[in-house]
């Protein structure tokens, strides 16, 4: 049982859209990621997804609206809901997701990460 310093963990990598595992709770991973730019429209068939903004601002687009998240805010996206994360400037987020969650959901492309790195 060790404490986790998020600022230290965020300082260990620079790449965007590449979640890193920083902990486990039950059957879920606690992940962190740096995001910048636009991701890809996708949904998750079996998992809910949570974005918790640690630093910066994140826009999550849906087909009928946009939701902007500020530092200290989070959003839970229910399974099956199509969304597009957008970070006009670099943003640091925490994700708590089932271990089975693939970052690009139902889409397989060059941004799909098959093996997550542990920090």
C-alpha angles and dihedrals in degrees: 000000000000132000118243123224106206095195089055092047093049088052091061097071142031107190121111128229092016110116118211126206113239099164149350130232120182106311094340137089124226103219136180128202142175113226130193130165126000123325122197134284106258146137136209115237097201109017138066113224129216126200115192113184112221097170131006131004130297129195117205111197123206126183091258104031148001125239119202117207122203128197111298094022129110138191129204113209112201119231114272095028112125114227144164120212114212127186112185088187128019113292130186115218140179120218127195109195141151111271089247094063115119113205094232095042112201093001123084114199142125090296094057110113115207099180123037123214120231119221 
